[in-house]
Amino acid sequence: MASTLVQIRVDEDLKNEAASIYERLGLDLPTAIRVFLKKSVEESGIPFSLKVEKKVSLEEGKKAFRKLQKEAKKNGLQKMSLDEINAEIHAYRESR
């Protein structure tokens, strides 16, 4: 199989950020691009996403939790049981 050179221009910061993510996944940038192209052909479209889990600090988590508590109180939902919460989540997912 003959190979061909593909050149693209991208913002340097974007390239460096993407390369850093791929390295954490055990891939170099050219290999990651080849994987993407091969899977695109197999799937006849954009095939998948590879993600590195975003780390959230304890302080960010606490802040988000406090925000959720305020919203629940504002909407009269702070006394819902875990079963009620799960039922709401299930109903929401089913409606999508």
Backbone as CSV, one residue per row, in Angstrom:
resi,resn,N_x,N_y,N_z,CA_x,CA_y,CA_z,C_x,C_y,C_z
1,MET,0.850,-1.170,0.000,0.000,0.000,0.000,0.896,1.233,0.000
2,ALA,0.678,2.124,-0.931,1.454,3.353,-1.020,1.001,4.313,0.074
3,SER,1.947,5.049,0.598,1.582,6.039,1.611,1.695,7.430,0.999
4,THR,0.994,8.362,1.609,1.006,9.736,1.130,1.171,10.672,2.317
5,LEU,1.721,11.817,2.051,1.940,12.816,3.089,0.697,13.682,3.204
6,VAL,0.209,13.867,4.425,-0.923,14.747,4.694,-0.411,15.856,5.593
7,GLN,-0.576,17.085,5.153,-0.150,18.219,5.962,-1.355,19.074,6.315
8,ILE,-1.403,19.501,7.565,-2.467,20.403,7.996,-1.857,21.495,8.844
9,ARG,-2.522,22.608,8.890,-2.103,23.699,9.766,-3.107,23.807,10.901
10,VAL,-2.582,23.823,12.102,-3.428,24.001,13.285,-2.719,24.939,14.234
11,ASP,-3.480,25.521,15.106,-2.937,26.377,16.144,-1.934,25.572,16.970
12,GLU,-0.783,26.157,17.267,0.266,25.436,17.985,-0.196,24.959,19.361
13,ASP,-0.941,25.792,20.064,-1.437,25.379,21.384,-2.365,24.175,21.269
14,LEU,-3.245,24.182,20.259,-4.145,23.052,20.031,-3.351,21.777,19.771
15,LYS,-2.353,21.867,18.903,-1.511,20.707,18.585,-0.840,20.177,19.850
16,ASN,-0.266,21.074,20.643,0.441,20.650,21.855,-0.503,20.038,22.883
17,GLU,-1.683,20.625,23.040,-2.654,20.074,23.992,-3.123,18.690,23.546
18,ALA,-3.424,18.552,22.258,-3.867,17.257,21.736,-2.756,16.222,21.871
19,ALA,-1.534,16.595,21.525,-0.403,15.666,21.623,-0.215,15.199,23.061
20,SER,-0.414,16.107,24.008,-0.285,15.755,25.426,-1.342,14.724,25.838
21,ILE,-2.569,14.917,25.385,-3.641,13.960,25.686,-3.323,12.603,25.073
22,TYR,-2.914,12.599,23.802,-2.611,11.336,23.129,-1.448,10.617,23.794
23,GLU,-0.447,11.363,24.252,0.679,10.737,24.956,0.193,10.024,26.210
24,ARG,-0.746,10.641,26.923,-1.294,10.013,28.127,-2.081,8.765,27.784
25,LEU,-2.543,8.672,26.542,-3.244,7.477,26.074,-2.293,6.489,25.415
26,GLY,-0.988,6.808,25.395,0.010,5.912,24.821,0.183,6.056,23.320
27,LEU,-0.238,7.178,22.746,-0.148,7.384,21.302,0.645,8.649,20.998
28,ASP,1.371,8.625,19.874,1.935,9.874,19.398,0.916,10.512,18.458
29,LEU,1.137,11.778,18.092,0.163,12.506,17.289,-0.093,11.861,15.932
30,PRO,0.939,11.476,15.151,0.659,10.835,13.859,-0.145,9.534,13.992
31,THR,0.168,8.728,15.008,-0.576,7.478,15.210,-2.026,7.773,15.557
32,ALA,-2.254,8.767,16.408,-3.624,9.130,16.781,-4.416,9.579,15.556
33,ILE,-3.785,10.333,14.678,-4.469,10.782,13.466,-4.776,9.592,12.557
34,ARG,-3.832,8.662,12.411,-4.085,7.464,11.594,-5.231,6.632,12.171
35,VAL,-5.255,6.472,13.490,-6.334,5.725,14.144,-7.676,6.399,13.845
36,PHE,-7.701,7.711,13.972,-8.934,8.443,13.695,-9.381,8.234,12.254
37,LEU,-8.462,8.333,11.298,-8.821,8.161,9.887,-9.320,6.745,9.599
38,LYS,-8.642,5.740,10.144,-9.063,4.352,9.911,-10.455,4.099,10.485
39,LYS,-10.699,4.559,11.701,-12.014,4.355,12.311,-13.087,5.160,11.590
40,SER,-12.731,6.329,11.072,-13.697,7.119,10.306,-14.153,6.357,9.078
41,VAL,-13.219,5.696,8.408,-13.562,4.898,7.223,-14.433,3.720,7.628
42,GLU,-14.065,3.016,8.697,-14.858,1.872,9.163,-16.290,2.274,9.506
43,GLU,-16.437,3.425,10.151,-17.748,3.859,10.649,-18.493,4.749,9.659
44,SER,-17.828,5.128,8.587,-18.404,6.076,7.614,-18.823,7.383,8.286
45,GLY,-18.013,7.844,9.193,-18.290,9.098,9.894,-17.338,9.269,11.048
46,ILE,-17.587,10.262,11.871,-16.759,10.469,13.058,-17.069,9.325,14.009
47,PRO,-16.056,8.533,14.350,-16.317,7.234,14.938,-16.429,7.147,16.463
48,PHE,-15.737,7.972,17.175,-15.644,7.756,18.611,-14.979,8.945,19.265
49,SER,-14.940,8.909,20.588,-14.167,9.915,21.313,-13.269,9.203,22.305
50,LEU,-12.065,9.656,22.400,-11.130,9.192,23.432,-10.981,10.337,24.411
51,LYS,-11.190,10.061,25.668,-11.133,11.126,26.654,-10.218,10.740,27.802
52,VAL,-9.546,11.713,28.300,-8.796,11.567,29.530,-9.688,12.173,30.610
53,GLU,-9.906,11.426,31.668,-10.799,11.896,32.723,-10.309,13.227,33.266
54,LYS,-11.211,14.202,33.269,-10.866,15.525,33.784,-10.848,15.459,35.308
55,LYS,-9.785,15.925,35.879,-9.654,15.945,37.332,-10.375,17.164,37.887
56,VAL,-11.139,16.959,38.939,-11.838,18.040,39.609,-11.290,18.116,41.023
57,SER,-10.896,19.314,41.426,-10.353,19.476,42.770,-11.460,19.310,43.810
58,LEU,-11.052,19.007,45.014,-12.012,18.860,46.106,-12.798,20.149,46.287
59,GLU,-12.116,21.282,46.198,-12.786,22.572,46.366,-13.814,22.809,45.259
60,GLU,-13.486,22.444,44.009,-14.445,22.575,42.904,-15.655,21.678,43.135
61,GLY,-15.412,20.476,43.634,-16.508,19.546,43.922,-17.422,20.073,45.007
62,LYS,-16.818,20.613,46.060,-17.616,21.183,47.152,-18.439,22.367,46.659
63,LYS,-17.833,23.211,45.822,-18.532,24.374,45.291,-19.737,23.932,44.446
64,ALA,-19.532,22.927,43.605,-20.629,22.415,42.768,-21.725,21.816,43.632
65,PHE,-21.342,21.091,44.691,-22.328,20.482,45.584,-23.162,21.551,46.282
66,ARG,-22.497,22.616,46.776,-23.223,23.704,47.440,-24.201,24.375,46.466
67,LYS,-23.763,24.539,45.213,-24.642,25.134,44.199,-25.875,24.251,43.975
68,LEU,-25.657,22.928,43.897,-26.780,22.008,43.730,-27.725,22.055,44.929
69,GLN,-27.152,22.150,46.126,-27.992,22.235,47.324,-28.880,23.481,47.278
70,LYS,-28.298,24.613,46.888,-29.076,25.857,46.802,-30.186,25.729,45.772
71,GLU,-29.868,25.151,44.610,-30.886,24.971,43.572,-32.006,24.037,44.042
72,ALA,-31.626,22.962,44.734,-32.635,22.028,45.242,-33.548,22.719,46.248
73,LYS,-32.949,23.505,47.135,-33.749,24.212,48.134,-34.669,25.224,47.460
74,LYS,-34.135,25.969,46.495,-34.918,26.968,45.763,-36.119,26.344,45.067
75,ASN,-35.949,25.116,44.583,-37.015,24.434,43.851,-37.817,23.457,44.708
76,GLY,-37.590,23.478,46.019,-38.355,22.630,46.921,-38.028,21.148,46.799
77,LEU,-36.808,20.825,46.418,-36.446,19.428,46.183,-35.449,18.871,47.201
78,GLN,-35.089,19.638,48.200,-34.026,19.213,49.106,-34.384,18.010,49.963
79,LYS,-35.655,17.655,50.039,-36.064,16.528,50.886,-36.374,15.271,50.084
80,MET,-35.978,15.239,48.805,-36.225,14.042,47.991,-35.358,12.898,48.483
81,SER,-35.910,11.691,48.448,-35.137,10.512,48.822,-34.256,10.099,47.641
82,LEU,-33.297,9.235,47.899,-32.430,8.734,46.842,-33.247,8.003,45.783
83,ASP,-34.247,7.237,46.210,-35.117,6.537,45.255,-35.871,7.523,44.364
84,GLU,-36.345,8.614,44.935,-37.051,9.630,44.152,-36.114,10.314,43.149
85,ILE,-34.913,10.591,43.599,-33.914,11.206,42.714,-33.605,10.266,41.554
86,ASN,-33.367,9.004,41.866,-33.063,8.027,40.811,-34.235,7.864,39.847
87,ALA,-35.454,7.911,40.367,-36.629,7.814,39.502,-36.706,9.017,38.562
88,GLU,-36.390,10.196,39.064,-36.370,11.399,38.223,-35.313,11.283,37.124
89,ILE,-34.131,10.805,37.486,-33.056,10.626,36.506,-33.483,9.631,35.438
90,HIS,-34.079,8.528,35.870,-34.530,7.498,34.933,-35.600,8.072,33.983
91,ALA,-36.552,8.798,34.531,-37.618,9.383,33.711,-37.031,10.380,32.712
92,TYR,-36.074,11.160,33.139,-35.428,12.127,32.235,-34.721,11.416,31.097
93,ARG,-33.970,10.380,31.429,-33.236,9.645,30.393,-34.191,8.961,29.410
94,GLU,-35.294,8.456,29.908,-36.270,7.804,29.046,-36.948,8.798,28.101
95,SER,-37.064,10.043,28.536,-37.746,11.039,27.712,-36.861,11.586,26.596
96,ARG,-35.589,11.292,26.622,-34.650,11.830,25.614,-34.599,10.984,24.410
